[in-house]
Amino acid sequence: MTPHIPALWPKTTGETSFWFTQTGRPMPRPALPGPTQADVCIIGAGFTGLWAAYYLSRAAPDLRVIMVEAEHAGFGASGRNGGWLTGGFAWTHDRYLNTSTEQAVRALVRAMSGTVDEIIGIAASAGIPANIRRTDELLVATNPAQHARLLDEHRSRTHWGETDIQIIDAADLAQRVAIPNARAGLKIPNVARIQPAELVTGLARLVERMGVPIFENTRVTTLHSGRVETTRGPITARTILRTTEGFTSQLAGHARDLLPLNSAQIVTAPLPESVWDKIGWQGYEMLGDFANAYCYCQRTDDGRIAVGGRGIPYRFNNRLDQNGTPDDETIRRLIAILKQHFPAAANAPIDHAWCGTLGVPRDWCARVDFDPVTRIGSAGGYVGVGVSTANLAGRTLADLALNRQTALTALPWVNRPLRKWEPEPLRWLGLRGMYKLLNAADRAEAQGANPSALATLANRIKNS
Ligand SMILES: Cc1cc2nc3c(=O)[nH]c(=O)nc-3n(C[C@H](O)[C@H](O)[C@H](O)COP(=O)(O)OP(=O)(O)OC[C@H]3O[C@@H](n4cnc5c(N)ncnc54)[C@H](O)[C@@H]3O)c2cc1C
């Protein structure tokens, strides 16, 4: 008997991401040929590793830089994300004050926001189209509790130097996009929409043209100062940069550094003009909301809606997804968000669903690390805001690897003390409990409750 498949169920799932089904998988690159020597070995060919390679070889063309990648360039979150290029700042600014000053945190905010122009400029000069479109970010509040969070967010961002953001009322919002029950929106200018797989594969080709070989299907098993062991032979390198973000927990000795948090997306088929007439969204804004378990959406170049959200946040003992295949419960939740925010597209066919992993440090604050003694560096923990952050991290890693003391190496996310995650089962229980509370808070708030005590409790767990 054929199993019953609901009409709205995605036609395909996994396959790394919808973005790769659009671009087609690039030709595989050769694996490491055997024992190899280099000046710098970069582990992981996502945005962080690729940007580090780009800036290193631009600054020091004679340096022998090589990259090793377990699967293929862009296999990780860099080829799977929501395509929000925002120059945003992951998690609370105040946390960086433990080890720095307000002035330094503002410098970090400015540097992050500069990444949008930096990436767009390099992509343009290297001929990487990546469907880049400059637009605004629009975060929408659909109930009183979300509205209160919107006002908090506006206050906080303004305090930290983002003076060009603006609150827009329901009427102005409706001119841009029709979201049921929308009360207000936070408009953040100077962001862009990208096609992630195109950007990451274009960047990989650029880095190769600059003379950096990328060895694919080459998994690093261990690393020590000066030496990296891989499934294809050892590498000796004076400097090693580990840029494995959401996969870091799989490396021996790193199980509790960055928690692998899941994020997932669905994408509709291209929608007819009659549907777009109802939705609006002619500005292709990056659309999100102020739910506790928030969503992120983009209107694609070919007229689809991509909706992203958390779903099942964390699998016991750092277990990862299989090539981007999400679980059914996550898909159901994303379809519910599509219907809630875009009722005109409620019956649209869903072409694809996929997921990926992002890295979360115990203090939920992105970081760049470099030990001048072992000469091992790393960056990550972007908590889902990594498309732009990875550029700044890669640039900073390059300066650190070149022993340069620059404005970037002085930023307060460099070499902060690392707090490890709790061992299992505490890690799983904590994350699971936290997201159950956040989802329950969203349900209560949708019924008109104030910013709920449940959300406060969830945030206490997070900040404990
Ligand atoms: C579904 C989803 C949606 C997202 N949406 C957005 C968004 O819209 N905007 C935004 O700013 N951020 C978003 N993010 C986060 C962002 O994509 C990431 O923060 C960013 O891409 C991380 O880049 P990276 O290079 O550090 O890591 P990755 O892209 O994950 O790259 C790490 C690479 O290391 C390789 N690797 C791992 N282990 C080994 C090993 N042992 N040996 C060799 N290679 C190894 C992996 O195969 C992978 O290619 C999203 C993330 C996900 C998962």
Ligand as a Chemical Component Dictionary entry (heavy atoms), coordinates in Angstrom:
data_LIG
# 
_chem_comp.id                   LIG 
_chem_comp.type                 NON-POLYMER 
_chem_comp.pdbx_formal_charge   0 
_chem_comp.three_letter_code    LIG 
# 
loop_
_chem_comp_atom.comp_id 
_chem_comp_atom.atom_id 
_chem_comp_atom.alt_atom_id 
_chem_comp_atom.type_symbol 
_chem_comp_atom.charge 
_chem_comp_atom.model_Cartn_x 
_chem_comp_atom.model_Cartn_y 
_chem_comp_atom.model_Cartn_z 
_chem_comp_atom.pdbx_ordinal 
LIG C1  C1  C 0 19.811 25.989 8.156  1  
LIG C2  C2  C 0 20.726 27.146 8.496  2  
LIG C3  C3  C 0 20.326 28.451 8.203  3  
LIG C4  C4  C 0 21.175 29.524 8.476  4  
LIG N1  N1  N 0 20.814 30.766 8.063  5  
LIG C5  C5  C 0 21.689 31.795 8.195  6  
LIG C6  C6  C 0 21.421 33.053 7.609  7  
LIG O1  O1  O 0 20.427 33.230 6.888  8  
LIG N2  N2  N 0 22.304 34.068 7.818  9  
LIG C7  C7  C 0 23.432 33.897 8.566  10 
LIG O2  O2  O 0 24.182 34.860 8.768  11 
LIG N3  N3  N 0 23.751 32.680 9.078  12 
LIG C8  C8  C 0 22.937 31.629 8.878  13 
LIG N4  N4  N 0 23.276 30.392 9.339  14 
LIG C9  C9  C 0 24.586 30.217 9.961  15 
LIG C10 C10 C 0 25.719 30.250 8.932  16 
LIG O3  O3  O 0 25.361 29.528 7.788  17 
LIG C11 C11 C 0 26.993 29.654 9.553  18 
LIG O4  O4  O 0 27.260 30.337 10.758 19 
LIG C12 C12 C 0 28.204 29.787 8.661  20 
LIG O5  O5  O 0 27.934 29.331 7.367  21 
LIG C13 C13 C 0 29.356 28.998 9.269  22 
LIG O6  O6  O 0 30.398 28.938 8.331  23 
LIG P1  P1  P 0 31.658 28.074 8.690  24 
LIG O7  O7  O 0 32.569 28.113 7.537  25 
LIG O8  O8  O 0 32.232 28.523 9.987  26 
LIG O9  O9  O 0 31.106 26.597 8.947  27 
LIG P2  P2  P 0 30.531 25.557 7.891  28 
LIG O10 O10 O 0 29.945 26.194 6.716  29 
LIG O11 O11 O 0 29.666 24.612 8.662  30 
LIG O12 O12 O 0 31.830 24.816 7.382  31 
LIG C14 C14 C 0 32.549 23.903 8.150  32 
LIG C15 C15 C 0 33.188 22.920 7.169  33 
LIG O13 O13 O 0 34.108 22.096 7.891  34 
LIG C16 C16 C 0 34.040 20.800 7.333  35 
LIG N5  N5  N 0 34.543 19.868 8.346  36 
LIG C17 C17 C 0 33.948 19.554 9.515  37 
LIG N6  N6  N 0 34.704 18.672 10.199 38 
LIG C18 C18 C 0 35.802 18.423 9.435  39 
LIG C19 C19 C 0 36.939 17.579 9.594  40 
LIG N7  N7  N 0 37.103 16.811 10.687 41 
LIG N8  N8  N 0 37.875 17.557 8.625  42 
LIG C20 C20 C 0 37.728 18.338 7.506  43 
LIG N9  N9  N 0 36.668 19.148 7.301  44 
LIG C21 C21 C 0 35.712 19.192 8.260  45 
LIG C22 C22 C 0 32.553 20.611 7.037  46 
LIG O14 O14 O 0 32.321 19.574 6.105  47 
LIG C23 C23 C 0 32.163 21.983 6.528  48 
LIG O15 O15 O 0 32.255 22.092 5.128  49 
LIG C24 C24 C 0 22.443 29.295 9.105  50 
LIG C25 C25 C 0 22.832 28.002 9.429  51 
LIG C26 C26 C 0 21.989 26.924 9.122  52 
LIG C27 C27 C 0 22.439 25.537 9.462  53 
# 
loop_
_chem_comp_bond.comp_id 
_chem_comp_bond.atom_id_1 
_chem_comp_bond.atom_id_2 
_chem_comp_bond.value_order 
_chem_comp_bond.pdbx_ordinal 
LIG C1  C2  SING 1  
LIG C2  C3  SING 2  
LIG C2  C26 DOUB 3  
LIG C3  C4  DOUB 4  
LIG C4  N1  SING 5  
LIG C4  C24 SING 6  
LIG N1  C5  DOUB 7  
LIG C5  C6  SING 8  
LIG C5  C8  SING 9  
LIG C6  O1  DOUB 10 
LIG C6  N2  SING 11 
LIG N2  C7  SING 12 
LIG C7  O2  DOUB 13 
LIG C7  N3  SING 14 
LIG N3  C8  DOUB 15 
LIG C8  N4  SING 16 
LIG N4  C9  SING 17 
LIG N4  C24 SING 18 
LIG C9  C10 SING 19 
LIG C10 O3  SING 20 
LIG C10 C11 SING 21 
LIG C11 O4  SING 22 
LIG C11 C12 SING 23 
LIG C12 O5  SING 24 
LIG C12 C13 SING 25 
LIG C13 O6  SING 26 
LIG O6  P1  SING 27 
LIG P1  O7  DOUB 28 
LIG P1  O8  SING 29 
LIG P1  O9  SING 30 
LIG O9  P2  SING 31 
LIG P2  O10 DOUB 32 
LIG P2  O11 SING 33 
LIG P2  O12 SING 34 
LIG O12 C14 SING 35 
LIG C14 C15 SING 36 
LIG C15 O13 SING 37 
LIG C15 C23 SING 38 
LIG O13 C16 SING 39 
LIG C16 N5  SING 40 
LIG C16 C22 SING 41 
LIG N5  C17 SING 42 
LIG N5  C21 SING 43 
LIG C17 N6  DOUB 44 
LIG N6  C18 SING 45 
LIG C18 C19 SING 46 
LIG C18 C21 DOUB 47 
LIG C19 N7  SING 48 
LIG C19 N8  DOUB 49 
LIG N8  C20 SING 50 
LIG C20 N9  DOUB 51 
LIG N9  C21 SING 52 
LIG C22 O14 SING 53 
LIG C22 C23 SING 54 
LIG C23 O15 SING 55 
LIG C24 C25 DOUB 56 
LIG C25 C26 SING 57 
LIG C26 C27 SING 58 
# 
